[in-house]
Amino acid sequence: MRRLYYVGLVIAVVVLDQLTKWLIVSSMELHEYRSLIDGLLSLSHVHNRGAAFGILSDADLPHQAMLFSVLSLFALGAIAVYAFRLPAAARLPQFALALILGGAVGNLLDRMRLGYVVDFVHVYVKQHQWPDFNLADSAITVGVALLILDILRTPQPAPGRKAEMAEAASPAGRTD
């Protein structure tokens, strides 16, 4: 039952991602930019045929959309299995994986339906420009950052102490 929260988060990310993309597509022409904060932030309407942040968007690989879709499906499967194997009580990594799954599903839906991903956030400072991105990309990035934070804050036992710690944690190994 505790996992329903994470499933709900995945669904919320997908719905918000698809809604924001629909709003952009229905209200802006392709390659149109609207300044929100001069010199820093614009709304844009671009099509990303590549991977995250436009990587390989100009590669023109044969069946590129299909290739990225299949890779995304494998990644989604691996992430879902990992999330299911984690205890539901591992809140930070479960939350992070739900963000990653939601973002990956949102972009996969675009890629399978359209052959590209709709991006619409354009961040820049003078001539320095970050590749355009969307809500799904943001969820994935925040999720990865939270996973890294979780790894860094969780002390890892020395290799020789793993068996000793497992034995101490088991009910049979306790002496209290």
Backbone as CSV, one residue per row, in Angstrom:
resi,resn,N_x,N_y,N_z,CA_x,CA_y,CA_z,C_x,C_y,C_z
1,MET,0.813,-1.188,0.000,0.000,0.000,0.000,0.865,1.265,0.000
2,ARG,2.031,1.200,0.645,2.912,2.368,0.713,3.483,2.718,-0.641
3,ARG,3.539,1.749,-1.539,4.072,2.019,-2.879,3.079,2.800,-3.743
4,LEU,1.821,2.827,-3.365,0.825,3.566,-4.140,1.178,5.046,-4.233
5,TYR,1.769,5.589,-3.177,2.213,6.977,-3.192,3.201,7.200,-4.333
6,TYR,4.142,6.283,-4.496,5.163,6.429,-5.537,4.557,6.235,-6.930
7,VAL,3.615,5.309,-7.049,2.908,5.130,-8.321,2.141,6.410,-8.653
8,GLY,1.511,7.004,-7.648,0.801,8.272,-7.848,1.732,9.378,-8.294
9,LEU,2.937,9.404,-7.739,3.924,10.408,-8.141,4.341,10.206,-9.595
10,VAL,4.565,8.967,-9.995,4.896,8.675,-11.396,3.786,9.195,-12.304
11,ILE,2.548,8.886,-11.966,1.406,9.314,-12.785,1.306,10.841,-12.822
12,ALA,1.509,11.490,-11.672,1.445,12.954,-11.613,2.502,13.594,-12.508
13,VAL,3.721,13.063,-12.488,4.785,13.608,-13.340,4.418,13.441,-14.810
14,VAL,3.918,12.269,-15.189,3.542,12.024,-16.586,2.424,12.978,-17.007
15,VAL,1.402,13.111,-16.183,0.263,13.983,-16.527,0.715,15.437,-16.637
16,LEU,1.474,15.928,-15.666,1.944,17.312,-15.724,2.865,17.541,-16.922
17,ASP,3.722,16.581,-17.203,4.611,16.693,-18.355,3.807,16.783,-19.654
18,GLN,2.870,15.882,-19.832,2.077,15.873,-21.066,1.202,17.126,-21.167
19,LEU,0.669,17.592,-20.052,-0.152,18.798,-20.052,0.670,20.022,-20.455
20,THR,1.860,20.170,-19.869,2.691,21.332,-20.209,3.118,21.287,-21.673
21,LYS,3.420,20.120,-22.178,3.801,19.996,-23.595,2.616,20.335,-24.501
22,TRP,1.422,19.875,-24.124,0.230,20.183,-24.915,-0.022,21.692,-24.937
23,LEU,0.143,22.351,-23.769,-0.053,23.797,-23.709,0.917,24.530,-24.628
24,ILE,2.156,24.103,-24.649,3.158,24.742,-25.516,2.819,24.515,-26.983
25,VAL,2.536,23.273,-27.357,2.245,22.943,-28.754,1.000,23.680,-29.236
26,SER,0.007,23.822,-28.369,-1.245,24.451,-28.789,-1.195,25.981,-28.761
27,SER,-0.173,26.549,-28.128,-0.145,28.013,-28.020,1.071,28.673,-28.672
28,MET,2.038,27.875,-29.140,3.245,28.455,-29.742,3.572,27.755,-31.053
29,GLU,4.107,28.509,-31.984,4.588,27.933,-33.234,5.917,27.233,-32.980
30,LEU,6.240,26.263,-33.826,7.524,25.583,-33.732,8.652,26.611,-33.880
31,HIS,9.651,26.532,-33.025,10.824,27.419,-32.973,10.492,28.831,-32.498
32,GLU,9.318,29.019,-31.927,8.973,30.318,-31.347,9.532,30.384,-29.929
33,TYR,10.025,31.552,-29.569,10.543,31.790,-28.229,9.831,32.996,-27.632
34,ARG,9.450,32.900,-26.348,8.831,34.002,-25.627,9.607,34.236,-24.344
35,SER,10.147,35.421,-24.221,10.957,35.749,-23.055,10.100,35.816,-21.795
36,LEU,10.561,35.178,-20.744,9.921,35.267,-19.432,10.732,36.168,-18.502
37,ILE,12.034,35.973,-18.495,12.960,36.810,-17.730,14.098,37.151,-18.681
38,ASP,14.144,38.419,-19.131,15.164,38.817,-20.114,16.563,38.434,-19.653
39,GLY,17.296,37.834,-20.567,18.664,37.441,-20.288,18.812,36.174,-19.478
40,LEU,17.691,35.479,-19.188,17.795,34.278,-18.362,16.879,33.135,-18.787
41,LEU,15.592,33.417,-19.040,14.624,32.342,-19.208,13.582,32.689,-20.264
42,SER,13.347,31.734,-21.161,12.314,31.872,-22.184,11.522,30.578,-22.272
43,LEU,10.292,30.716,-22.760,9.542,29.556,-23.210,9.906,29.349,-24.670
44,SER,9.971,28.115,-25.082,10.306,27.811,-26.471,9.426,26.658,-26.922
45,HIS,9.418,26.427,-28.201,8.739,25.237,-28.731,9.700,24.606,-29.727
46,VAL,10.350,23.542,-29.284,11.312,22.850,-30.140,11.056,21.347,-30.083
47,HIS,11.530,20.665,-31.101,11.424,19.208,-31.171,12.819,18.626,-30.978
48,ASN,12.962,17.752,-30.022,14.232,17.095,-29.728,14.156,15.663,-30.254
49,ARG,14.898,15.388,-31.301,14.921,14.043,-31.876,16.036,13.192,-31.271
50,GLY,16.815,13.785,-30.388,17.928,13.074,-29.773,17.583,12.579,-28.380
51,ALA,18.609,12.396,-27.592,18.454,11.933,-26.210,18.333,13.158,-25.300
52,ALA,18.589,12.965,-24.036,18.451,14.044,-23.057,19.260,15.275,-23.470
53,PHE,18.641,16.433,-23.320,19.256,17.716,-23.612,19.802,17.801,-25.040
54,GLY,19.154,17.109,-25.969,19.490,17.210,-27.382,20.700,16.407,-27.827
55,ILE,21.246,15.565,-26.962,22.404,14.760,-27.338,22.015,13.878,-28.529
56,LEU,22.802,13.877,-29.552,22.608,13.107,-30.792,21.376,13.548,-31.597
57,SER,20.877,14.748,-31.347,19.680,15.186,-32.077,19.964,15.391,-33.557
58,ASP,21.189,15.696,-33.917,21.548,15.886,-35.323,22.218,14.657,-35.928
59,ALA,22.205,13.544,-35.220,22.921,12.344,-35.675,22.278,11.712,-36.897
60,ASP,20.975,11.853,-37.072,20.258,11.275,-38.211,20.550,9.780,-38.357
61,LEU,20.455,9.063,-37.227,20.649,7.616,-37.223,19.448,6.940,-37.870
62,PRO,19.630,5.798,-38.525,18.467,5.084,-39.061,17.546,4.655,-37.910
63,HIS,16.282,4.907,-38.063,15.274,4.522,-37.062,15.609,5.099,-35.680
64,GLN,16.054,6.337,-35.655,16.518,6.968,-34.420,15.439,6.989,-33.336
65,ALA,14.206,7.370,-33.685,13.135,7.419,-32.684,12.878,6.029,-32.107
66,MET,12.872,5.023,-32.957,12.653,3.647,-32.503,13.800,3.194,-31.595
67,LEU,15.029,3.515,-31.968,16.204,3.150,-31.177,16.115,3.756,-29.775
68,PHE,15.828,5.063,-29.698,15.725,5.717,-28.395,14.535,5.187,-27.603
69,SER,13.454,4.830,-28.280,12.284,4.263,-27.593,12.614,2.915,-26.972
70,VAL,13.287,2.066,-27.713,13.656,0.743,-27.197,14.630,0.884,-26.019
71,LEU,15.615,1.766,-26.154,16.553,1.992,-25.048,15.809,2.509,-23.818
72,SER,14.854,3.392,-24.039,14.057,3.925,-22.928,13.248,2.830,-22.248
73,LEU,12.675,1.937,-23.032,11.894,0.830,-22.460,12.759,-0.072,-21.593
74,PHE,13.963,-0.373,-22.067,14.878,-1.194,-21.258,15.249,-0.462,-19.962
75,ALA,15.546,0.820,-20.057,15.898,1.602,-18.870,14.720,1.658,-17.901
76,LEU,13.514,1.870,-18.427,12.322,1.890,-17.580,12.141,0.570,-16.849
77,GLY,12.317,-0.520,-17.556,12.197,-1.836,-16.933,13.202,-2.030,-15.816
78,ALA,14.443,-1.660,-16.072,15.490,-1.815,-15.057,15.204,-0.945,-13.837
79,ILE,14.775,0.287,-14.065,14.480,1.196,-12.950,13.286,0.677,-12.145
80,ALA,12.267,0.191,-12.834,11.075,-0.329,-12.146,11.435,-1.545,-11.291
81,VAL,12.247,-2.445,-11.822,12.671,-3.620,-11.054,13.465,-3.191,-9.827
82,TYR,14.377,-2.256,-10.014,15.187,-1.763,-8.897,14.288,-1.123,-7.829
83,ALA,13.320,-0.299,-8.253,12.414,0.359,-7.310,11.588,-0.682,-6.555
84,PHE,11.141,-1.722,-7.251,10.324,-2.756,-6.610,11.137,-3.552,-5.590
85,ARG,12.424,-3.741,-5.867,13.271,-4.510,-4.950,13.690,-3.709,-3.726
86,LEU,13.652,-2.379,-3.846,13.963,-1.553,-2.683,12.813,-1.631,-1.688
87,PRO,13.099,-1.564,-0.412,11.992,-1.528,0.553,11.179,-0.244,0.356
88,ALA,9.873,-0.349,0.508,9.008,0.827,0.367,9.373,1.897,1.386
89,ALA,9.956,1.482,2.508,10.342,2.424,3.554,11.577,3.250,3.174
90,ALA,12.276,2.877,2.106,13.436,3.649,1.638,12.896,4.850,0.862
91,ARG,12.412,5.839,1.601,11.630,6.918,1.012,12.379,7.772,0.005
92,LEU,13.584,8.200,0.316,14.289,9.088,-0.616,14.602,8.395,-1.939
93,PRO,15.183,7.189,-1.939,15.436,6.560,-3.238,14.141,6.192,-3.971
94,GLN,13.097,5.808,-3.257,11.821,5.510,-3.913,11.240,6.770,-4.561
95,PHE,11.300,7.877,-3.856,10.830,9.154,-4.386,11.634,9.533,-5.631
96,ALA,12.957,9.396,-5.539,13.833,9.726,-6.663,13.527,8.841,-7.871
97,LEU,13.372,7.553,-7.650,13.080,6.635,-8.759,11.709,6.908,-9.367
98,ALA,10.744,7.322,-8.553,9.428,7.681,-9.089,9.534,8.897,-10.000
99,LEU,10.338,9.891,-9.610,10.556,11.056,-10.479,11.204,10.636,-11.793
100,ILE,12.212,9.784,-11.706,12.913,9.321,-12.910,11.958,8.533,-13.811
101,LEU,11.193,7.628,-13.216,10.241,6.831,-14.006,9.190,7.719,-14.674
102,GLY,8.634,8.660,-13.930,7.629,9.556,-14.493,8.180,10.370,-15.648
103,GLY,9.385,10.905,-15.470,10.005,11.681,-16.545,10.315,10.829,-17.768
104,ALA,10.819,9.639,-17.521,11.154,8.748,-18.640,9.898,8.330,-19.403
105,VAL,8.814,8.054,-18.681,7.560,7.682,-19.351,7.030,8.868,-20.154
106,GLY,7.077,10.063,-19.578,6.599,11.256,-20.290,7.325,11.466,-21.612
107,ASN,8.639,11.359,-21.588,9.407,11.534,-22.826,9.204,10.357,-23.780
108,LEU,9.055,9.160,-23.239,8.824,7.995,-24.089,7.487,8.115,-24.826
109,LEU,6.469,8.613,-24.152,5.171,8.814,-24.808,5.304,9.743,-26.012
110,ASP,6.051,10.837,-25.838,6.289,11.755,-26.965,7.005,11.034,-28.101
111,ARG,8.070,10.346,-27.742,8.907,9.709,-28.759,8.122,8.656,-29.540
112,MET,7.300,7.886,-28.846,6.536,6.834,-29.523,5.387,7.422,-30.349
113,ARG,4.775,8.486,-29.842,3.627,9.079,-30.513,4.034,10.029,-31.629
114,LEU,5.101,10.811,-31.406,5.469,11.875,-32.333,6.777,11.622,-33.089
115,GLY,7.639,10.766,-32.542,8.956,10.553,-33.139,9.995,11.534,-32.620
116,TYR,9.618,12.385,-31.685,10.504,13.371,-31.066,9.910,13.752,-29.715
117,VAL,10.692,14.481,-28.928,10.240,14.961,-27.625,10.056,16.476,-27.715
118,VAL,8.957,16.970,-27.181,8.690,18.409,-27.155,9.445,19.011,-25.970
119,ASP,10.307,19.981,-26.251,11.020,20.721,-25.210,10.539,22.163,-25.236
120,PHE,10.569,22.831,-24.069,10.014,24.184,-24.035,10.636,25.126,-23.013
121,VAL,11.580,24.699,-22.231,12.238,25.587,-21.278,13.610,25.932,-21.846
122,HIS,13.866,27.228,-21.996,15.132,27.700,-22.567,15.806,28.599,-21.539
123,VAL,16.946,28.144,-21.009,17.710,28.891,-20.013,18.994,29.373,-20.669
124,TYR,19.316,30.644,-20.429,20.508,31.222,-21.046,20.996,32.409,-20.219
125,VAL,22.261,32.703,-20.329,22.854,33.904,-19.762,23.735,34.482,-20.845
126,LYS,23.292,35.621,-21.399,23.954,36.260,-22.530,24.107,35.252,-23.660
127,GLN,25.323,34.962,-24.110,25.508,34.020,-25.215,25.612,32.564,-24.749
128,HIS,25.646,32.332,-23.452,25.735,30.974,-22.913,24.326,30.383,-22.816
129,GLN,24.103,29.277,-23.515,22.772,28.703,-23.602,22.782,27.246,-23.141
130,TRP,21.810,26.895,-22.331,21.611,25.509,-21.929,20.667,24.894,-22.948
131,PRO,20.843,23.629,-23.299,19.893,23.005,-24.235,18.463,23.060,-23.678
132,ASP,17.505,23.279,-24.559,16.103,23.331,-24.141,15.702,22.006,-23.507
133,PHE,14.793,22.062,-22.547,14.348,20.861,-21.850,12.880,20.989,-21.491
134,ASN,12.346,20.005,-20.782,10.924,19.992,-20.420,10.760,19.515,-18.981
135,LEU,9.517,19.387,-18.546,9.238,18.964,-17.181,9.747,17.548,-16.915
136,ALA,9.619,16.663,-17.892,10.108,15.282,-17.729,11.616,15.271,-17.492
137,ASP,12.347,16.061,-18.283,13.798,16.142,-18.102,14.137,16.665,-16.704
138,SER,13.368,17.646,-16.243,13.595,18.202,-14.901,13.356,17.145,-13.832
139,ALA,12.290,16.364,-13.973,12.002,15.307,-12.992,13.127,14.273,-12.972
140,ILE,13.622,13.899,-14.148,14.714,12.930,-14.228,15.965,13.494,-13.555
141,THR,16.289,14.742,-13.835,17.488,15.368,-13.270,17.393,15.475,-11.753
142,VAL,16.247,15.911,-11.244,16.056,15.999,-9.785,16.123,14.602,-9.168
143,GLY,15.516,13.609,-9.823,15.561,12.241,-9.324,16.983,11.706,-9.230
144,VAL,17.779,11.939,-10.266,19.176,11.490,-10.251,19.954,12.207,-9.140
145,ALA,19.727,13.506,-8.982,20.411,14.256,-7.918,20.040,13.712,-6.541
146,LEU,18.766,13.365,-6.351,18.338,12.799,-5.067,18.953,11.419,-4.825
147,LEU,19.084,10.616,-5.876,19.756,9.316,-5.721,21.208,9.496,-5.316
148,ILE,21.881,10.445,-5.941,23.280,10.721,-5.583,23.365,11.184,-4.136
149,LEU,22.454,12.071,-3.738,22.419,12.534,-2.355,22.218,11.367,-1.394
150,ASP,21.315,10.463,-1.741,21.058,9.299,-0.888,22.295,8.417,-0.773
151,ILE,22.987,8.216,-1.868,24.207,7.401,-1.850,25.270,8.057,-0.978
152,LEU,25.412,9.377,-1.106,26.437,10.086,-0.342,26.122,10.153,1.154
153,ARG,24.847,10.165,1.511,24.498,10.273,2.930,24.387,8.921,3.620
154,THR,24.355,7.844,2.844,24.248,6.507,3.412,25.646,5.917,3.537
155,PRO,26.124,5.725,4.768,27.478,5.158,4.920,27.518,3.710,4.420
156,GLN,28.547,3.403,3.693,28.732,2.052,3.163,29.717,1.308,4.047
157,PRO,29.405,0.082,4.440,30.334,-0.677,5.288,31.575,-1.090,4.498
158,ALA,32.651,-1.275,5.219,33.878,-1.772,4.596,33.607,-3.171,4.063
159,PRO,34.291,-3.592,2.989,34.006,-4.901,2.382,34.024,-6.064,3.359
160,GLY,34.903,-6.092,4.316,34.988,-7.198,5.264,33.908,-7.169,6.328
161,ARG,33.216,-6.044,6.471,32.219,-5.894,7.536,30.811,-6.181,7.064
162,LYS,30.581,-6.397,5.779,29.226,-6.610,5.273,28.574,-7.832,5.915
163,ALA,29.262,-8.947,5.967,28.705,-10.173,6.562,28.473,-9.977,8.057
164,GLU,29.398,-9.308,8.698,29.270,-9.054,10.135,28.051,-8.177,10.433
165,MET,27.834,-7.158,9.623,26.696,-6.266,9.819,25.382,-6.983,9.513
166,ALA,25.367,-7.822,8.494,24.147,-8.566,8.147,23.786,-9.522,9.281
167,GLU,24.773,-10.166,9.844,24.525,-11.089,10.948,24.002,-10.337,12.168
168,ALA,24.562,-9.179,12.457,24.130,-8.392,13.612,22.701,-7.865,13.410
169,ALA,22.332,-7.602,12.175,20.995,-7.053,11.892,19.908,-8.120,11.896
170,SER,20.262,-9.385,11.717,19.263,-10.453,11.671,18.769,-10.745,13.077
171,PRO,17.497,-11.169,13.212,16.951,-11.483,14.551,17.758,-12.558,15.281
172,ALA,18.312,-13.525,14.575,19.071,-14.597,15.236,20.400,-14.096,15.772
173,GLY,20.935,-13.025,15.143,22.242,-12.527,15.538,22.194,-11.525,16.670
174,ARG,21.005,-11.126,17.093,20.899,-10.116,18.150,21.057,-10.757,19.522
175,THR,21.638,-10.000,20.412,21.848,-10.493,21.788,21.124,-9.612,22.785
176,ASP,20.232,-8.683,22.314,19.565,-7.778,23.278,18.349,-8.358,23.850
